[in-house]
Amino acid sequence: MTDAVIFDLDGVIVDSEPVWEEVRRAYVAAHGGAWQPDTQHRLMGMSTGEWSAYLSGELGVDRTAGQVADEVVEEMARRYADRVPLIGGADEVVRRLAERWPLGLASSSPTRLIVATLAATGLTDLFGATLSSEETARGKPAPDVYLAVAARLGVDPARCVAVEDSSNGVRSAAAAGMRVVAVPHGAYPLTPQARELAAVVLPAVGELTPDLLDGLG
């Protein structure tokens, strides 16, 4: 039985992971750091505090973590002001599911970008609870943000379905005790372990229907 559906934002509703990667890669290069082969995979799901500390520390960027966060988010906000990269059909899926279930949003994006994205896509009022992992103790893959959103909705996490795209996101929702619908990005495939944690893996978010959720039990 499903009592609520909790969405991730980046990679599920907006195709922002490539934009984040482009912006952070350029920032690291411009500030004396060294991007590593596993950097993008590690960054996906980190909270703002976690990824800014990672860029400043492990990647050797010549800025404090606070400066990194402010400057990278400022550039992302500038990009979003030009165009929010909405994934085709994602807004229709959100609207369709909102007719049946309370919706939540559990995102690793900073609150500033969540607010801007939902406002630009006209989806703000469809979510009963939205939260950035920058407001929780730990980012994904820890379950904190999903547990907090379920609590704000007043719903048992075990009766929630989470919609995620990344391996760390799938691990986060699964650790919260939720059933997970995974919609991986073509450029960032799930790890085998994350794929096993997902109740179902879809090729596109447009295939997420009320009937499919009903079938999850």
C-alpha positions in Angstrom: 0.0 0.0 0.0 1.4 3.4 -1.0 0.5 6.4 1.2 2.9 9.0 -0.4 5.3 9.4 -3.3 8.6 11.2 -2.7 10.6 12.5 -5.7 14.2 13.4 -6.1 14.7 16.5 -8.2 17.9 16.4 -10.1 17.8 13.7 -12.8 14.2 12.9 -12.2 12.3 16.1 -12.8 15.1 18.3 -14.2 18.0 17.0 -16.3 20.5 19.0 -14.2 23.2 16.4 -13.4 25.1 17.3 -16.7 24.8 21.0 -15.8 26.1 20.4 -12.3 29.0 18.3 -13.7 29.9 21.0 -16.3 29.7 23.8 -13.8 31.7 22.0 -11.1 34.3 20.6 -13.6 35.0 24.2 -14.9 35.1 25.5 -11.3 37.6 22.9 -10.2 39.8 23.6 -13.3 39.6 27.4 -12.8 40.7 27.2 -9.1 43.7 24.9 -9.2 41.9 21.6 -8.4 42.1 18.2 -10.1 38.9 16.4 -11.2 39.2 12.6 -10.6 37.7 9.8 -12.7 35.2 8.9 -9.9 34.4 12.5 -8.9 31.0 12.8 -10.6 29.8 9.5 -9.2 30.9 10.5 -5.7 29.3 13.9 -5.9 25.8 12.7 -6.9 23.6 12.8 -3.8 26.0 14.8 -1.6 24.6 17.7 0.3 25.9 21.3 -0.4 28.1 21.2 2.6 29.5 17.8 1.6 30.3 18.5 -2.0 31.8 21.9 -1.3 34.1 20.5 1.3 35.0 17.7 -1.1 36.0 20.2 -3.8 37.8 22.4 -1.4 39.6 19.5 0.3 40.1 16.3 -1.7 40.2 18.0 -5.1 42.5 20.8 -4.0 40.4 23.8 -5.0 42.0 27.0 -3.7 38.8 28.3 -2.0 37.1 27.6 1.3 34.2 25.2 1.3 31.9 28.2 2.0 33.3 30.1 -1.0 32.9 27.0 -3.2 29.3 26.5 -2.3 28.4 30.2 -2.8 30.2 30.5 -6.1 29.0 27.2 -7.7 25.4 27.7 -6.6 25.5 31.3 -8.0 26.6 29.9 -11.4 23.9 27.2 -11.3 21.3 29.9 -10.4 22.5 31.9 -13.4 22.1 28.9 -15.7 18.6 28.2 -14.3 17.6 31.8 -14.9 18.3 31.2 -18.6 16.6 27.8 -18.8 15.4 25.1 -16.3 16.2 21.8 -18.0 12.9 20.1 -17.4 12.9 16.4 -18.3 10.2 15.8 -21.0 7.0 14.6 -19.4 8.2 14.9 -15.8 5.8 17.7 -14.9 2.9 15.6 -16.3 3.9 12.6 -14.2 4.0 14.8 -11.1 0.6 16.3 -11.8 -0.9 12.8 -12.5 0.5 11.3 -9.3 -0.6 14.3 -7.2 -4.2 13.5 -8.1 -3.8 10.2 -6.1 -1.2 10.6 -3.4 0.5 13.3 -1.3 3.9 14.2 -2.8 7.2 15.1 -1.2 10.5 16.2 -2.6 13.8 15.0 -1.2 16.7 16.7 -3.0 20.4 17.3 -2.7 20.1 20.6 -4.5 20.3 23.7 -2.3 17.0 25.2 -1.2 17.5 28.2 -3.4 17.6 26.1 -6.5 14.7 23.9 -5.4 12.5 26.9 -5.0 13.5 28.4 -8.4 13.0 25.1 -10.2 9.6 24.3 -8.8 8.4 27.9 -9.4 9.7 27.9 -13.0 7.9 24.6 -13.7 4.7 25.5 -11.9 4.9 22.5 -9.6 5.4 24.2 -6.2 1.9 23.7 -4.9 1.8 20.0 -5.7 4.4 19.1 -3.1 3.2 18.8 0.5 6.8 18.8 1.8 10.1 19.7 0.1 13.5 19.5 1.7 17.1 20.0 0.7 19.7 17.7 2.3 21.7 20.8 3.1 19.2 21.0 6.0 19.8 17.5 7.3 22.8 16.1 9.1 23.9 13.8 6.2 23.3 13.8 2.5 22.5 10.8 0.4 23.2 7.9 0.5 22.3 8.3 4.2 18.5 8.2 4.6 18.1 11.5 6.5 16.4 13.6 3.9 13.9 10.9 3.0 13.0 10.2 6.6 12.6 13.9 7.2 10.3 14.4 4.2 8.2 11.4 5.2 7.9 12.8 8.8 6.8 16.2 7.4 4.1 14.4 5.3 3.1 12.4 8.4 3.6 9.1 6.6 5.3 5.9 7.5 8.5 5.6 5.4 7.7 2.0 4.7 4.4 3.1 3.0 6.2 5.6 0.7 7.5 5.1 -2.8 10.7 7.1 -3.7 11.6 8.1 -7.3 15.3 8.3 -7.8 17.9 8.4 -10.6 21.3 8.0 -8.9 22.9 5.1 -7.1 23.4 7.2 -4.0 19.8 8.3 -4.1 18.5 4.8 -4.5 20.6 3.7 -1.5 19.3 6.7 0.5 15.6 5.9 -0.1 16.1 2.2 0.4 17.9 2.8 3.7 14.9 4.8 4.8 12.8 1.7 4.2 11.0 2.9 1.1 10.3 1.1 -2.1 12.3 2.7 -4.9 11.4 3.3 -8.5 14.7 4.0 -10.3 14.9 6.1 -13.5 18.7 6.2 -14.2 20.2 8.8 -16.4 21.8 7.3 -19.5 25.2 9.0 -18.7 25.2 7.9 -15.1 24.1 4.3 -14.9 23.2 2.6 -11.6 25.7 0.4 -9.8 24.7 -3.2 -9.7 24.2 -2.9 -6.0 21.8 0.1 -6.4 19.9 -1.7 -9.2 19.3 -4.6 -6.8 17.8 -2.3 -4.2 15.3 -0.8 -6.6 11.8 -2.3 -6.8 11.6 -1.4 -10.5 13.9 0.3 -13.0 12.3 2.4 -15.7 13.9 3.7 -18.9 12.1 7.1 -18.6 10.1 8.9 -16.0 7.2 9.1 -18.4 6.6 5.4 -17.7 5.8 6.1 -14.1 2.1 5.6 -13.8 -0.5 5.2 -11.0 -1.0 1.6 -12.2 2.7 0.8 -11.8 2.7 2.2 -8.3 -0.5 0.2 -7.5 1.4 -2.9 -8.7 4.1 -2.4 -6.1 1.7 -3.2 -3.3 
